[in-house]
Structures are given as structure tokens and as C-alpha cells.
Amino acid sequence: MVRLSVNINKIATLRNARGGNLPDVLKAAVDCERFGAQGITVHPRPDERHIRFQDARDLKPLVKTEFNIEGNPTPEFIKLVLEIIPAQVTLVPDNPGQLTSDHGWDTLRNKEKLKVIIDELHLAGIRTSIFVDADPVMVEHAKDTGTDRIELYTESYAKDYPVNREKAIMPFIEAALVAQRLDIGINAGHDLNLDNLKYFADHIPGLLEVSIGHALVCDALYYGLENTIQLYLRQLKMM
């Protein structure tokens, strides 16, 4: 069963563009769950251009499914998640001011750094995931960090899917097989949408969760939020 976690960053982007509280990010999260989402994801960045640190705090008592907080493990970020204690923290190697996540961790070069952070999160009872490219070597070294899961960065799959979907997905299958052999859970996210999600979910062994935000919120402009979440769940054979 592949779970759908809805990333609500873009809803916060729309709110911040005008000021005030429209749309209401907290209500949107509650509604996403009511409409069938099995998780809520946020990715607070240092400049708070979409999700704010206070949003993450305010969401904690409201999210009844699974709360996943993504981000670069800066001291401020680690302080935030240790205060909130979400179900999962996904560590992402974002640079300051980066438009969106665009690469996974080099788990060989950053192994010791990640291990220290993950040990701290585990002591707090938080499940961890680390953002990685579809590279079996990076997955192999992820094992040594102690992470519970990896999140496969799927931008290249989404980009190449319209041209040759069989070729596009092959590196992700290979990475997933390594993760399964090493008993690492598998999440995925970035540019997954209604066109490419079903094929991905059908072919990735051991896939546990997908985190989708930008495409889902864009689709909701046309189909409505409730209907859009149902459409994504159907792609995951949840309906």
C-alpha cells in the first residue's frame, strides 16, 4: 500500500503572495486529510517564502495522519523538528535560497554528518528519511547513516517519462532493489503527477510513500482539491 502525503508548500506560497490568511494553510491540511490524504508534508526554508516555521508548529496538533517535515538540517531546522516531534523528518541537501530541491545527498561524503543528525532524531523517536538520487552507490552508503528510509528524487524520471518511460524508470528500480536488500524503506517525490505516478508506483518494488505538492495543487485549480486527491489515490490503487 503506497501512501499519499500531500505537500502543502504551494498553498502557503499563494497565501504569502498577498499576506493575510487566504488560503488558510491549516484548514487546507485538515481538508487534505478529510479528502483522503494519508500524510501532510511541509518543507520550511530559512527565508520562509512558503511554509513558515510557525506553520509547522501550528500543524502538529491538527495533523491526524502522518506529519512529515522536510528540510536542510541546519541548527534552526533541527531545533524545530525536535520541538515538534513529527512522525517523519526527511533530510534534504538544499542550498540557501534554492528555488526547489534539485539533487540528493552524497551519502559517502556526508555519511558521518548524516549519522550524527539521524542518531539525534532517533533518540527523539522520529523516523528519518534522506533524499537521494537514483544511484545504487548512494543507496548503499545511505545504509551506514542509520536512516530508516530514503526518498528517491524523481525529477529525472518525470522529465524522461514522456520520451521513454521504460528507460526513465530503470535507475529507480535498480536503486529500490538495493534499498530492499539493505532493509531501507522507500519513499519518492518531486515532479510526480497524474500522468507518470501510476507507472512509477506499479514498477518500484517496496515503495511506501510518495510526497506530492506542486503538481497536485496545480491540478486542484482545475479539478478541486477533494477530487484531485481522489484522482491521485486512484493512481496509487488506493480506491
Solvent accessible surface area in square Angstrom, and as a share of the most:
residue,aa,sasa,rsa
1,M,180,0.80
2,V,18,0.11
3,R,78,0.29
4,L,0,0.00
5,S,2,0.02
6,V,0,0.00
7,N,22,0.11
8,I,0,0.00
9,N,11,0.06
10,K,75,0.32
11,I,16,0.08
12,A,0,0.00
13,T,53,0.31
14,L,110,0.55
15,R,7,0.03
16,N,39,0.20
17,A,85,0.66
18,R,219,0.80
19,G,34,0.33
20,G,67,0.64
21,N,84,0.43
22,L,147,0.73
23,P,40,0.25
24,D,48,0.25
25,V,2,0.01
26,L,51,0.25
27,K,118,0.50
28,A,11,0.08
29,A,1,0.01
30,V,59,0.34
31,D,17,0.09
32,C,0,0.00
33,E,27,0.12
34,R,161,0.59
35,F,27,0.11
36,G,27,0.26
37,A,3,0.02
38,Q,31,0.14
39,G,1,0.01
40,I,0,0.00
41,T,0,0.00
42,V,0,0.00
43,H,6,0.03
44,P,5,0.03
45,R,17,0.06
46,P,99,0.62
47,D,80,0.42
48,E,66,0.30
49,R,71,0.26
50,H,11,0.05
51,I,0,0.00
52,R,88,0.32
53,F,36,0.15
54,Q,92,0.41
55,D,11,0.06
56,A,0,0.00
57,R,86,0.31
58,D,52,0.27
59,L,0,0.00
60,K,78,0.33
61,P,89,0.56
62,L,63,0.31
63,V,18,0.10
64,K,160,0.68
65,T,61,0.35
66,E,19,0.09
67,F,8,0.03
68,N,1,0.01
69,I,0,0.00
70,E,15,0.07
71,G,0,0.00
72,N,38,0.19
73,P,12,0.08
74,T,42,0.24
75,P,108,0.68
76,E,108,0.49
77,F,4,0.02
78,I,18,0.09
79,K,153,0.65
80,L,2,0.01
81,V,0,0.00
82,L,55,0.27
83,E,98,0.44
84,I,10,0.05
85,I,64,0.33
86,P,3,0.02
87,A,47,0.36
88,Q,0,0.00
89,V,0,0.00
90,T,0,0.00
91,L,0,0.00
92,V,3,0.01
93,P,15,0.10
94,D,9,0.04
95,N,90,0.46
96,P,121,0.76
97,G,63,0.60
98,Q,21,0.09
99,L,154,0.77
100,T,60,0.35
101,S,8,0.05
102,D,79,0.41
103,H,66,0.29
104,G,6,0.06
105,W,12,0.04
106,D,50,0.26
107,T,0,0.00
108,L,98,0.49
109,R,204,0.74
110,N,39,0.20
111,K,33,0.14
112,E,119,0.54
113,K,99,0.42
114,L,0,0.00
115,K,82,0.35
116,V,102,0.59
117,I,19,0.10
118,I,0,0.00
119,D,62,0.32
120,E,73,0.33
121,L,0,0.00
122,H,69,0.31
123,L,162,0.81
124,A,34,0.26
125,G,65,0.63
126,I,2,0.01
127,R,63,0.23
128,T,0,0.00
129,S,0,0.00
130,I,0,0.00
131,F,7,0.03
132,V,0,0.00
133,D,52,0.27
134,A,23,0.17
135,D,52,0.27
136,P,47,0.30
137,V,81,0.47
138,M,29,0.13
139,V,0,0.00
140,E,67,0.30
141,H,44,0.19
142,A,0,0.00
143,K,88,0.37
144,D,74,0.38
145,T,0,0.00
146,G,38,0.37
147,T,11,0.06
148,D,54,0.28
149,R,32,0.12
150,I,0,0.00
151,E,5,0.02
152,L,0,0.00
153,Y,23,0.09
154,T,0,0.00
155,E,53,0.24
156,S,54,0.35
157,Y,0,0.00
158,A,16,0.13
159,K,144,0.61
160,D,62,0.32
161,Y,39,0.15
162,P,107,0.67
163,V,131,0.76
164,N,64,0.33
165,R,105,0.38
166,E,100,0.45
167,K,151,0.64
168,A,8,0.06
169,I,3,0.01
170,M,93,0.42
171,P,55,0.35
172,F,2,0.01
173,I,33,0.17
174,E,81,0.37
175,A,0,0.00
176,A,0,0.00
177,L,96,0.48
178,V,19,0.11
179,A,0,0.00
180,Q,88,0.39
181,R,154,0.56
182,L,30,0.15
183,D,126,0.65
184,I,7,0.03
185,G,16,0.15
186,I,1,0.01
187,N,2,0.01
188,A,0,0.00
189,G,2,0.02
190,H,40,0.18
191,D,68,0.35
192,L,2,0.01
193,N,44,0.22
194,L,41,0.20
195,D,115,0.60
196,N,4,0.02
197,L,0,0.00
198,K,88,0.37
199,Y,27,0.10
200,F,0,0.00
201,A,18,0.14
202,D,64,0.33
203,H,77,0.34
204,I,7,0.04
205,P,39,0.25
206,G,36,0.34
207,L,11,0.06
208,L,64,0.32
209,E,3,0.01
210,V,0,0.00
211,S,10,0.06
212,I,5,0.03
213,G,10,0.10
214,H,107,0.48
215,A,21,0.16
216,L,0,0.00
217,V,26,0.15
218,C,52,0.31
219,D,30,0.16
220,A,19,0.15
221,L,138,0.69
222,Y,183,0.70
223,Y,111,0.42
224,G,33,0.32
225,L,41,0.20
226,E,94,0.42
227,N,69,0.36
228,T,0,0.00
229,I,0,0.00
230,Q,37,0.16
231,L,45,0.22
232,Y,0,0.00
233,L,7,0.03
234,R,117,0.43
235,Q,42,0.19
236,L,9,0.04
237,K,136,0.57
238,M,47,0.21
239,M,132,0.59
